[in-house]
Amino acid sequence: MNSKDLRLFLEDREDLLDVMKLRFANMNSDQSLKVYGVPYKELRDFKQNDATFSSEPEAKFLLKDESILSTKEFEQKKIKRKHS
């Protein structure tokens, strides 16, 4: 048997999201992860199409505090803050 038990038991949904975001940041430091808060009734407008989404939600739905910046974007933002 070559399978592994990857079950994760968490009390809170936020804990799972935090683990997933940390894992993404660790494994994909050259990519950004945008997190959106889309109203449920509009969610199907952005359903997954094969490996990519056919369109992104409007910028007003972007949850900046929840999103993960790539290393490059993080450094650029840090420099911008330093010069402001």
Beta strands, then each sheet from edge to edge (+ up, - down):
strand 1: 48-49
strand 2: 52-53
sheet 1: 1+ 2-
end
